[in-house]
Amino acid sequence: MRRVVASLLVLVAGVAGVAVAGAGADDAWTRKVVARGDEIGKKVSKLRGLKIKQPLAMGVMSEAELRARILARLDEDSPPAERAAEAAMVKRWGVVAWDLDLDQLTVDLLTEQIAGFYDPREKKLYVADKPEGGEAWADMLMAHEIVHALQDQHFDLEAWMKEVEDDGDASAARSALVEGDGVALMLEYTLAEKGVPPPWSNPEVIKLLTGSMDPTSGGDLLARSPLAIRQGLMFPYVRGLEFVAYLRRTQPWSKIDAAFRRPPRSTEQILHPELYLADEKPHAITPAVPPGYTEIHRAVWGEVGWSMFYETHGLTPRVAMSAAAGWGGDRVLLVARAGDPGAVASPERTTGLALLTYDTALDATEAWDAMTRALDAMVIGTEISTSGDHHRWLDAMGRITVAERRGPAIAIVTGATVPAWRGLLDGVWQWKVTGAPTAP
């Protein structure tokens, strides 16, 4: 679910969830923060071990300018038709409500949350003209954004992200490395200013830090947003910090540089850094569009995406994370009947297809229990067929959702017509799987 919130890949935002001031922020104060950027940049460069190859360009952006930049970047990086297709996908799977205006929420949310950002295209970092929290907070924000500028100078962030732009899970993993690096260095910089050593050797400290980044605290728009929106926006910061902290526990910053050269392949590797070190590769799944249908959107949701799916549909965070672990690969496809151009605007007329593979049959067993419970909560209707490895529901609109398990794999069809579901399910089982220990 890389763009569950249609997040901007080119606007590498500041720490999401940090409180920002509303109207009336002191422009002179903001400019004073930027004026200290060169001084902070030298310290960050030395601490992070990345040389400043060219002068750091910095500026201040008003809230109106920030909103305009977000709107412009949305259209440049994800055209409206593509965003509408992605919105239809998450609505079909019940991740957000049918009537949610995802574009509007995205713009409002990012305008509210972004306190600073670095733009790889412009090669310039900005502080939004609405900070609060004092000088220490401003230093942290500036340090974070300077890290992004140094990342770009050394690793070319925009080209680096484009390498996996067709794989949402891999994109989310790379975003987690980018933001985890920024958050970790920001914390290390702040502590160094006080003469305190880095906290990476103490896992309990990391838990306290990530626990303090709870997006449900407070009454802002982020706290009121759907669960998948909140978690999707916070994932790069929270899990990225945990990933970088794991590597920094015993390794210098050069280990993080090496991670940019051999990036994490999946959110599974972010959530389980030991699998990154072992370079456990995801299973590759090649879907096929069913005859008589048109593809609307395809995606890889990854371990984190399916964990959010389970939690959205009522499972506890602990159960959701445990069930998603053991993920091997997935592919999710949204289709509509050929000749139905209005299906994107009416996602209830679409059909969702998915194939998930797992590392072992035992992993698939745990996921199967979670999946059937989540689908039972998702479908507004009646379960009409139940067996050990096959569940089928009829929803209130007369559409079929069906899930079936075969060994270490699970196939799902949701929103199918009664005559079509069986053929669609059989077709999903024919998708090509590469790299799985036992192909379904």
N, C-alpha and C positions, 0 to 999 in steps of 0.2 A: 504494500500500500504506500508506495513512495510518495505520492502526492494526494494522500487522503485529505490533506489540507491545502493541496496545490502549492506546496512550499516552493519558495524561489531558490533555485540552485545557484543563481548568480548573486543573490543577496544573502551572503553568509551572515546571518543575524547575530546580534549580541546575545547575551545570556537571556534566554527566554524565561519569563516569569519574574525577572528582577523588577521591582516597583519603579514606575516612572511617573513623573509629575504630569499633571494636566496643563490647562492653560495658565499662562502667567509665568512660565519659567524665565529665568533671567538670562537673556541672550549674552550679556557681557560675561556672566559667569561661565556659560558654555564655551565661549571663545577663549576664555582663560584656560579651560581644560585642554582645548586643542593646542594652545600655544605651548603647553608643557609636553606635547607629544614627542618632540625630538629627544628630550631628556629621558622620557620613559622608554622610547624606542631603543636608545643605546643600552639601557639596562636589560630590556627584554631580549635584545639581540645577543648580548653576552650570556645571559642565563640560559636561553634556548639553544645557543650554539649555532645560530643561523645568521650569517653576515647580512648587513643591509647593503644590497647590491646597488640600489638607487634611492635617492631621497624619498622619504615617506610623504605622500600627498595626503593632506587632511582637510576636512571642512566641517561646517555645521549645516544641518538641513532642518528646516522648519517642518512641523507636522503636515502641513499642506503639501510641501515638496516631497516629503516621505511618501505620502499616500499616492501622489502622482507617479513617483518612481516605481512603487509596487505595481500599480496598474500597468505601466508601460512594460515592465519586465515580465509580468504575467503573459501578456500578449506576445512578446518577443520569444519567450522560451516555451510557452505552451499555448498554442492558438486556441481560441474559444471552442472550436469543434472538438479538439482533443480534451480540453477540460470538461466539456459536457459529457463526453464518452466515459471519462474516468468517474465523473459524478454518477452517471447511470450505473456503472459497475458497483460502486459501494452501496448505492441504494438498493440494487437488486439483491445484494447479500445482507441487507439489513444493518449495515454498519452505521448509516445515518438515516434519518427520516426521509420518506418519499418527497416531502414538500420543502426540504431544506435548500436554501439558496447558498450553495457551497462557495460560489465566487464572492458573494457579498460577505459571508462569514470570514473567508480568507483575508480579504482586504481589511476588514475591520479588525480582525485579530492581529495581523501583522503590524498594522498601524499602531495598535495599542501596545504591543509587546516589544517592538524593536526599539532599543535604546541607542544602539549604534550598529553599524554594519560596514563591511568592506565590499566594494564592487570590483570584481576581477576585470571587468571590461574597461572600466574607467581607470583602474589602478589607483584607486583612492578610497580612503576610509572616512566615514562620517560619524559624527555624534549627533543624535537627534536633539533638537532644541526643546527638550523636556526632561532633563535628568533631575534626580533628587537623591539624597542620601549622603551628601557631603563629599569632601575631597578624596577620602579613601575609596569610596564607591566609584568615583570618576576615574581614579587611577586604575582600578581593576578593569573597568570597561575599556579604557584606552589600551591597557596591556593585552586584553583579549583580542581586540581588533588589530592591533599591531602584529600579533602572532599570525593572523590570517594574511596580512600583507606580506610577511616574510615567507609563509607557506607558498604564496603565489609567486614570489620572486624566485623561489628555489624549485617548485614542483609544478607550476603552471596549473592552477586550480581549475580553470574553465575547461581546458583540454583534458585534464585528468578526470574530471567528472563526466565528460562526454564519452569517454571510453566505455562506460557501462550505462548509457542513457536509455537503452532498451531493456535493462534489467533493474526493476525497481528495488529489489532486495539488495543487490550489490550496490546500487546508488545510495541506499539508506546506510549501508555499512561504511561506505566511504565518507558520507556526511558525518557519521559518528566519529570517525578518526579525526576529521577536520575540527569538529567542535570539541571533542574530548581533549585534543591537543591544546586548543585555546583555553578551555576551562582549567585544565591541569596547570598550564603555565601561569595563568592568571592567579591561581591560588599560590603557586610556588613563589611567584614574584611578590605577592602581598606579604607572605611570611618572611621572605628574604629581607624585605624592607624593615622588618621588626627583629631581624636576627634569629629567626626561628627556622630550623631545618625542615625539609619537605616531609610530609606525613605518610608517604607511600608505603612505608614498612608496617604500618598499622592498619589492617583491614577495617577495624572498628571505626576509625576516623573517617574512612571513605564512606562507610554506611551512614554515618551522621551527616556527612556533606551531601550525599545524594538524597537522603531523607529530607533535608531542608529544602530541596527543590520540588516540593509537592505542588503540582499545578492546581489542585483542588482547594488550596487554602486561599482565603481572600474572596472578594466578591467581584473580581474582574471578569471580562468576557471569556478568557481562557478557562477559568474555573467553571463557567456555566456551559462550556462547549461539550459536544458529545465526547464520550470516553476516547474513541479512536482519534479524534482531533487532538485532544490534550496529549495523549500518549505519543501520537505521531510527531507532534511538535517538540516534545520533551525528550524523545528517545536519543537523538544525537548528543544531547548535553549530558543526560544522566548516565546512559549506558556507555557513551563515548568516554566519559570521565573514568568510569570503572575499567574500561578496556585499557586506556592509557596508563592508569594507576597500576594495573596488573603488570604491565611491561616495565614501568618505571620502578617497580618494587626492587628489582635486582639489576636493572639495566640503565645506562646513561641515556640522555636525550637522543643520541645518535641511533638508538633502537627505534625511536619513533620516526626518524628520517627514513630508516630502512623499511618501515611499514608503509610509507608513501611510495616507495619503490616496488614493494610487493604488497599491494593493498589487501585488506580483508575481502574475501570473496562473497560473504553473506552476513546477514545479521546473526546467524548462528555463530559465526566466528567472533563477532563482537560480544555476544552474550556468554560465550565460552572461549576465552582467550587461549586456553590450552589447545583448542581445535585450530585456532589460527596458527599457533606455533607448529602444529602437526600438519598444517595445510590440508585439512580435510575438505575435499571439493564437493560442492553440491551436485546432486544428480541432475542431468540435463533432460528436460522434457520438451518434446516438440509436439504441439497440438495440431489438430486438423479440424478445419471448419466443416461442420456437417453439410451434406448436400441439401440445397434448398434454403440455406441460411447465409447471412452476411455477418462478417466479423465487425464488432463495434470496438472492442478493446481487449487487450491481453495484458497479463501482468504476472509477476512472481511476487508472492506475498511474504515468503520466508517465515522463519521461526517467529519473529516478532509480530508479523502481520496476523498469523493464525492465533497467536496468544491474545492479541487484541480482539480478534473475532470471537474467541471463546468468552472472554471477559465481557465484551459488549452484550453477549447473549446469556449473561447470568452466572457464569462460573466465577469462583473466587480467583483473585490474582494468583494465589499459590497453585491451585488446580490448573488454571489456564497455562501458566508457565511450565509446569511439570508435563502437561499433556503435549505442549508444543515442542518440548525438548525431544531430541531423537529425530527431528525433521531431517529428511534427506534431500528433498527437492519438491517443487510444486509448479504448476502452471494453472492459471485461472483465465478463462475465456468468457467474454460476453458476446452473445450473438442475438440476431433477430431474424425473423423470416425475411427472405429476399423480397424486395419490393415494398418494404415497410419503412420508409425514410423517417417517419415520425416516432420510431421506437426510442430513440435517444432522449427525446423530450418527454416520453412516457415510459419510463423504465419498467413499469409493470407489464409491458408487452415484450420484454426481453427475456432471454434465458441464460442462466449462468451455468458454466461447466467447469469442473476442476478435477485435477488428478494430483494427489499427494503421495509421496513415497517416504519411507522411513528407513533408518539404519538397520533396524531389526524388526521381526514380527512382534516382539514384546513391546517395542516402542509404538508400533501401529495399534496394538491392543489398547494401550492407554489413550492414544489419540482417538481411537474409535469411540470409546465411551464418552469422551468429552465432545466429540463431533456430533454424536446423535443427541446428546443433551442440548447442545447449542442450537442445532437445527430444529429440535422440538420447540425451543423457545422462540426461534426466529419465525417459524411458519404459523401464521394465524389460521388455524384450521384443525384438521383431525388426522392423527396417524392411522393409516388404513391397512398397513401391512408391517409386521414385525417378525424378524427372525434374528438369529445370532449375528449374521453378517449382511443383513439387508433390511433397511428401514425405508418406509415410503409414507409421504404425507399428501393430503389433498387440502389446498388452502381455500380461503373464502372466495377467491376469484376463479375457482375451478382449475387451478394449475397444480402440477405435481412437483414435489421435491423428493428426490430419492438419493440415498447414500448406500454404497456397497463397499465391502471390504474383501480384498483377496490378498492373503499373506501380508507382506509389508507395504501394501498400498491401499489407498482409499479413493474411490471415484464418487463424484457428486454431480447431480443435475438439479437445478432449482428454477422454477418458473416455466416448466415444460407443459405443453398441452397433453391431455390424456392419451391421444393416439401416438404421440411422438416420444414419450419419455423413454421407452424401452430401447428404441433405436439410438437415441442420443446417448444413453448410458453405455450401450455396447460400443458406440463410437469412441467414447472417452477411453475405454479400456484398450483401444487400438493405438492410442498415442504412443509415440516412440519414447522410450526411456533409456538413457545412456548413463552408465556409472553406478546404477543401483546394484547391490549385491545379488539380489534375485529379482529379475524383472517381473512385473505383474502380468 
